[in-house]
Amino acid sequence: MIDASMLSFLAPCFAASLILAGIHAYLGVHVVERGVIFVDLSLAQIAALGATIALLLPYSNGDPHAPFVYWISLAFTFMGAFVFSTIRSKRGRIPQEAIIGICYAVASAAAILAMSKATSESEHLKDMLVGNILAVSWSEVAKTALLYGAIGVFHFVFRHKFLAISMNHQKAEDSGLNVKFWDFLFYASFGFVVTSSVSIAGVLLVFSYLIVPSVAAMLYADSIGKRLAIGWTMGTVVSALGVFLSLKVDLPTGATIVCTFGLVLIIMAAVRPLIQRNAVS
């Protein structure tokens, strides 16, 4: 049994998981439709590189949660957002996903090089890159909720433009919409989310929250509304199950949630033919 003190300890972690599930399941719909599956990993690694470099500078005072570290990390993410928004073209010789993959590899290697020059900050750097969602505080949860709420409102106001580009890029371009400008706004807002999420949960968990619920939702629904409902439901259930399992089996919370996402996705994929067969009959 889980006593009240343990529930109180786990509450911020679970709340953070729900917030991550909410914003990333929505963004994941866009990412999957755009066919840029690894953009989250790439932007997350670019954000981590920025934070790594900032932490090595004297202005951070060795504090991975210092405002200076956050803003430098965000600046690096904006640079990545600018690059990704300018390379997308149906007539381009090089696929956008190739550029995204190259950016991820270079950012990862650069972060390793930067960490090789660190001394006392090395453990802070590793913790920042891997993430530790179990250690999140209520103040971090509140700040993250406010930021993601503002980004959610922004995307709701301009949802028609973002969806038009994600669902049919060429048609949006032919209609006269300034695709590169709105692409940059999409990736820039995405950058705000990624920069904050990585510092809380790490690169792999952020990627899982972004992609897995959206892929699972595509198995069962075609409309955006139904996909979001399935994605949000899956994110909530997996978050609760992952946190519970990590406690009961004494495993790292982030890695447990990632593996739980994978297991639930396999189950949903296996059950889908049975549901379809029953629906036909």
C-alpha positions in Angstrom: 0.0 0.0 0.0 1.0 3.6 -0.6 0.7 5.8 2.4 -0.2 9.5 2.5 3.4 10.7 2.8 4.4 8.8 -0.3 1.4 10.1 -2.3 2.4 13.7 -1.2 6.0 13.0 -2.5 4.8 11.6 -5.8 2.1 14.3 -6.4 4.4 16.9 -8.1 5.9 14.2 -10.3 2.5 13.0 -11.5 1.2 16.6 -12.0 4.3 17.3 -14.1 3.7 14.2 -16.1 0.1 15.2 -16.9 1.2 18.7 -18.0 3.8 17.1 -20.3 1.3 14.7 -21.7 -1.2 17.5 -22.4 1.0 19.8 -24.5 3.2 17.1 -26.1 0.3 15.0 -27.3 -1.0 18.0 -29.1 2.3 19.0 -30.6 2.9 15.3 -31.5 -0.1 15.4 -33.9 1.6 18.2 -35.8 5.0 16.5 -35.8 3.6 13.1 -37.0 1.6 14.8 -39.8 4.7 16.8 -40.9 6.7 13.7 -41.0 9.5 15.2 -38.9 9.5 12.5 -36.2 12.9 13.3 -34.7 12.5 17.1 -34.6 11.7 16.9 -30.9 14.9 14.8 -30.2 16.9 17.2 -32.2 15.5 20.4 -30.6 15.8 18.8 -27.2 19.4 18.0 -27.8 20.1 21.5 -29.1 18.5 22.9 -25.9 20.7 20.6 -23.8 23.7 21.8 -25.7 22.9 25.4 -25.0 22.3 24.6 -21.3 25.6 22.7 -21.2 27.6 25.6 -22.7 25.8 28.1 -20.4 26.6 26.0 -17.3 30.3 26.0 -18.2 30.3 29.8 -18.2 31.0 31.7 -15.0 27.7 33.6 -15.1 25.7 30.5 -14.2 27.6 29.9 -10.9 27.4 26.2 -11.6 23.6 26.2 -11.1 21.8 24.1 -13.9 18.5 25.8 -12.9 19.8 29.4 -13.1 17.9 31.8 -15.3 21.0 32.4 -17.4 21.2 28.7 -18.3 17.5 28.6 -19.3 17.8 31.7 -21.6 20.9 30.5 -23.3 19.3 27.1 -23.8 16.2 28.8 -25.3 18.4 30.9 -27.6 20.0 27.8 -29.0 16.6 26.2 -29.5 15.4 29.3 -31.4 18.4 29.0 -33.7 17.4 25.4 -34.3 13.8 26.5 -34.9 15.0 29.0 -37.5 17.0 26.4 -39.3 14.1 23.8 -39.4 11.6 26.5 -40.6 13.7 27.4 -43.6 14.6 24.0 -44.9 11.2 22.6 -45.4 10.3 22.5 -49.1 8.6 19.9 -51.4 11.1 20.9 -54.0 14.2 20.6 -51.8 16.9 18.2 -52.8 17.7 17.2 -49.2 14.9 15.7 -47.0 14.1 17.8 -43.9 14.5 14.8 -41.7 18.1 14.3 -42.9 18.9 17.9 -41.7 17.1 17.3 -38.4 19.1 14.1 -37.9 22.4 15.8 -38.7 21.6 18.6 -36.2 20.8 16.0 -33.5 24.1 14.2 -34.1 26.2 17.3 -34.1 24.5 18.8 -31.0 25.0 15.5 -29.2 28.7 15.4 -30.1 29.2 19.0 -29.2 27.5 18.4 -25.8 29.9 15.5 -25.1 32.9 17.7 -26.0 31.6 20.5 -23.8 31.1 18.1 -20.9 34.6 16.7 -21.4 35.9 20.2 -20.3 33.7 20.3 -17.2 35.0 19.4 -13.7 32.7 19.8 -10.7 29.7 20.5 -13.0 29.8 17.1 -14.7 27.3 15.5 -12.5 24.9 18.4 -12.8 25.3 18.2 -16.6 24.5 14.5 -16.7 21.5 15.0 -14.5 20.3 17.8 -16.7 20.6 15.8 -19.9 19.0 12.7 -18.5 16.4 14.5 -16.4 14.9 13.6 -13.0 11.1 14.1 -13.1 10.8 12.6 -9.6 12.7 15.6 -8.2 10.4 18.2 -9.7 9.0 20.8 -7.2 5.5 22.4 -7.1 7.0 25.7 -8.0 8.4 24.2 -11.2 5.1 22.5 -11.9 3.3 25.9 -11.6 5.7 27.8 -13.8 5.6 25.0 -16.4 1.8 24.9 -16.3 1.6 28.7 -16.9 4.0 28.6 -19.8 2.4 25.7 -21.5 -1.0 27.2 -20.9 0.1 30.4 -22.7 1.5 28.3 -25.6 -1.7 26.3 -25.7 -3.7 29.5 -26.1 -1.4 30.8 -28.8 -1.8 27.6 -30.8 -5.6 27.6 -30.3 -5.9 31.2 -31.6 -3.8 30.4 -34.7 -4.8 26.7 -35.0 -6.1 27.0 -38.6 -2.8 28.2 -39.9 -0.7 25.6 -38.0 -3.1 22.8 -39.0 -3.1 23.9 -42.6 0.7 23.7 -42.8 0.9 20.4 -41.0 -1.9 18.6 -42.9 -1.1 19.9 -46.4 2.1 21.9 -46.7 1.9 22.4 -50.5 -1.8 23.5 -50.4 -1.0 26.0 -47.7 1.9 27.4 -49.7 -0.2 27.6 -52.9 -2.9 29.5 -51.0 -0.5 32.4 -50.3 0.2 31.7 -46.6 3.6 32.7 -45.5 4.6 29.2 -44.6 8.2 29.9 -43.5 7.0 32.6 -41.1 4.3 30.4 -39.5 6.7 27.4 -39.5 9.2 29.5 -37.5 6.4 30.5 -35.0 5.5 26.8 -34.7 9.1 25.7 -34.0 9.8 28.6 -31.8 6.8 27.8 -29.6 7.8 24.2 -29.7 11.3 25.4 -28.5 9.8 27.0 -25.4 8.1 23.7 -24.6 11.2 21.5 -25.3 13.6 23.8 -23.3 11.4 23.6 -20.2 10.5 19.9 -20.7 14.1 18.7 -21.1 15.2 20.3 -17.8 12.4 18.5 -16.0 12.2 15.1 -17.7 15.2 14.6 -20.0 15.4 14.0 -23.7 14.0 10.5 -24.0 10.9 11.0 -21.9 10.1 14.2 -23.7 10.3 12.4 -27.0 8.1 9.6 -25.7 5.4 12.0 -24.6 5.5 13.7 -28.0 5.5 10.8 -30.4 4.0 7.6 -28.7 0.5 9.0 -27.9 0.2 10.5 -31.3 1.2 7.2 -33.0 -1.1 5.2 -30.8 -4.0 7.6 -31.6 -3.4 7.2 -35.4 -4.1 3.5 -35.0 -7.7 4.2 -33.9 -8.7 7.6 -35.3 -8.4 9.9 -38.3 -9.8 13.2 -37.0 -7.6 15.6 -35.0 -10.2 15.8 -32.1 -10.3 12.0 -31.6 -6.5 11.7 -31.9 -6.1 14.3 -29.2 -8.6 12.5 -26.9 -6.9 9.2 -27.3 -3.4 10.8 -26.9 -4.4 12.7 -23.8 -6.0 9.6 -22.3 -3.0 7.4 -23.0 -0.6 10.0 -21.6 -2.6 10.2 -18.4 -2.9 6.5 -17.9 0.7 5.8 -18.8 2.0 8.6 -16.5 0.1 7.2 -13.5 1.1 3.6 -14.3 4.7 4.5 -14.9 5.0 6.5 -11.6 3.3 3.6 -9.7 5.6 0.9 -11.2 8.7 2.9 -10.6 7.8 3.2 -6.9 6.7 -0.5 -6.5 9.7 -2.0 -8.3 12.2 0.7 -7.2 13.2 1.8 -10.8 14.1 5.2 -12.3 10.9 7.0 -12.9 11.7 8.5 -16.3 12.9 5.3 -17.8 10.0 3.4 -16.4 7.5 5.8 -18.0 9.3 5.4 -21.3 9.1 1.6 -21.2 5.5 1.8 -20.1 4.7 3.9 -23.1 6.3 1.3 -25.4 4.5 -1.6 -23.7 1.1 0.1 -23.9 1.7 1.0 -27.6 2.4 -2.7 -28.3 -0.8 -3.7 -26.5 -2.9 -1.1 -28.4 -1.4 -2.2 -31.7 -2.1 -5.9 -30.9 -5.7 -5.2 -29.9 -6.5 -3.1 -32.9 -7.2 -6.0 -35.3 -9.6 -7.6 -32.8 -11.5 -4.3 -32.4 -11.7 -3.9 -36.1 -12.9 -7.5 -36.6 -15.7 -7.0 -34.0 -16.7 -3.7 -35.6 -17.1 -5.3 -39.0 -19.0 -8.2 -37.7 
